[in-house]
Amino acid sequence: TYEIGVTATDMFGSLSKEVMFTVFKAAAPAPQLYFQPASVAVTRDQMVEVRAVTVFSQCTTAKSEMVFQWAQVSGPTTIPAAYLGTISQLRIPGGTLQAAATYVVSLTVSMSNDVSKQSSSQMVISVGSLPLIARIKGSASRKQSTRSTLDLDASVSSDPDVNAGDAQGLTFAWACTLSDGTSSQSCRDKSGALLALGTASTSQVPADMLPATTDAPYEF
């Protein structure tokens, strides 16, 4: 341990109060710590994989076994302790982290023969959002008489960032266009009024509401 003091003298010979600070000199410097990759950006369904790399000073002659400890610093949900291990790799399975969120983890590495020689570093894990999946039950195309009711059901739509079985929390906006391959227009009923389909997961077009078409299909 070294104690170093400093004073200042001005041009008139006035002397300042001495300021002291202490320096603890280790026999060998702690290893430097790096992450591969340096930062992580994933979606919720992807696995987080990070490897820690330790670099020893060239002045160090004796190297001992390293001790690793991962920890969570911040995040909207708790990362299970089973994934925050004591090895140089961090592996967090897909589906563990919350979408549209940021997590910070830290790693502390020390030398097994001298725990006072340690290094710590933090890493940011950014979790993005997957696009919503909109689906309508049934085949991609169908032929149906204008005299029968057309049932539309999009309840199979999903948010891939929400666990299966949980409430999806989706809202719906139905649209209908009449296309001839080169141009399209909004669907109208036989009276000429725009077709209103509502905002529920299911919708229904009553029989005899839409005029018959030939080559130009209705697209929902």
N, C-alpha and C positions, 0 to 999 in steps of 0.2 A: 504494500500500500504506500502510495506517495501522496504527500501534501504539498501543494504548490501555492505560493502566495505572490501577489503582485501589488505594487504601489505606483502612484503617479506623482511626479514633481513638476510644478509649473515653472515659468521663467523667473519667478520671484523667490523660488526656493521653498514654496509651501508644499508640504507633503500630505498626500491623501491617506486615508485609513487603509490598512492592508486588507485585501480580500483574499480569502483562502478557498481552495477547492481540492477535493480528494480524488485521486485516480487509483482505481484498483487494477493492477497489472496482472493479467492471467499468464500462466506459464505458456499457454498456446491459445490462439484465437479460436472462437467457436466457428463451426463450419457455416458456410453461406448456404441459404436455402432458396431453391427455385421450384416453380411448378411447370409441368408440361401437360396440357397447354397452359399458357399464362392466365387465361380466363376462359370461362365456359358459357356458351349460350345454347340452350336446348329447348325442345318442346316437352310437354309433360310425359309423353309416351317414350321418350328416349332415356337411355341410361347415362348417368354422369360418370365419367372415368377420368381420373386425374392421377398423375404420378409425381411424387416429390423427388427432387434431385439435390443431393448435398455435395458441396464442393469444399474441400479442405484447403487451408492456406499452404502455400509451398514451403512456408517456414516450419510447418508441423512435420515432425519426423514420426511420431507414434500416433496411430489411428486406432480408435477403439470401436466397438460395435455401437450402432446408433439406436436410440430409443425414440419412437414416434408416438404422438398423441394428437388425433384430430378432435376438433370441438366445433360446435355451432356458435356463431357470434350473434346472428340475427336472422330473421325470416318470419313469415306469417304463420307457419306451422312448424312443429318440432320434428327434426330429422331423427328417426329411431337410432338409439345408441348403438345398435348392432352394426350400423353402417359407418359409424365414426370410430374406426378401429385404431390399432397400435402398429400398423404397418405403413410403408411408404405410399401405398396406393389407396385412393378413395374411390369407392364404387357405390353409387346410389341407384337402385333399380328404377326403371321407368314406372310412372304412376305414383311415385312417392311424394314428389314435390308439387306444390300448388301452381297452377298456370297463372300467367300474367303477374309474376312475382319475382322478387330478388332475394337471394339468400347469400349470407356471408359465412364462410367457414374459416377456421384457423388451424394451423399445424405447428406444433412445437416439437423440435427435435433436439435431443441432448445426447451427450456422450455417456455411455454406460459406466465408464470408470470415473466420471466427474460430471455430475448433473448440473454443476454451476456453469458449465460450458454449454449453452443452449442458444438456439435461434428460433424465432417465431415469425410467421408470415400469414397473411390473410388472402383469401381468394373470393371473388364475386361469382356467383352462379346466377345467370339470368334465365328465367323460364318463360318462354313465349306462349302464345295461344295458337291452337289449331283451328282451322276454318270450320264453321258449322256445316253440318251435312243435312241438306234438304232432300227429302224423298217423298214420292207419292206412291201409295200402294198400287200394285197392279203392274201390268206390262207398260213398256215405254210408249206404246201406241195401241189404239183400239178403234174399232168401228162400232157405232151405236146408233140406234134409231132416234130421231128427234122426238119420238112419241114416248120414250122411256126416260126416267129420271137418271141424271148423271151424278154419281156419288164420288166425291173427291176426298181422299184421306191422307193427310201428311203427318199423322201421329207417329210414324216410324222415323221422323227426322230426329236428329240428335246433336248434342254438343260433345265432341270427343274428349273434352277436358273435364267432363262430369262423370263420376263413377257410374257404372251400369247399375240400374235399379234406383238411383237417386232422381229426384225431380229435375227435369232438364231446364226448366225456367225459360222456355222459348216463347216468342211471340211470332205471329204469322201474318203475312201479307200476300193474299192471292192475287194473281193477275191472269188475264186471258187475252191472247192476241189471235188475229186471223191473218195467216200468212200465205202468200202465193209464190213464195220462193224469192221474190225480188223486193217486195215491200210488205209491210205488216201494219195492222191497225188494231185498235182496241175492240174487243168483242161487244156487240150490241144485240139486244133481244129483238123480237119481232116487231116491237113498237118503235125501235130505233134508240131506246135508252141504253146507256152504258151498263154492261153487266156488272152487278155488285156481288162479290163472293164472300165478303166478311173477313174477319181476322182470327177466326178459330182454327184449330188444327184440322177440322173437317169442314167441308162445304158441299152444297148440293145445288145442282141446276135442275129445276123442275121440268117435267115433260112439256113439250111444245113451247118452251121459252126461246130456244135458239132456232134460227132458220137453218134449213138444210144447206150443206155445202157439197161441192163436187171434188175438185182437185185441191182446193185450199182448205187445209185442216185447221181446227181450233187447237191452239197450243196453250196449256195451262202450266 
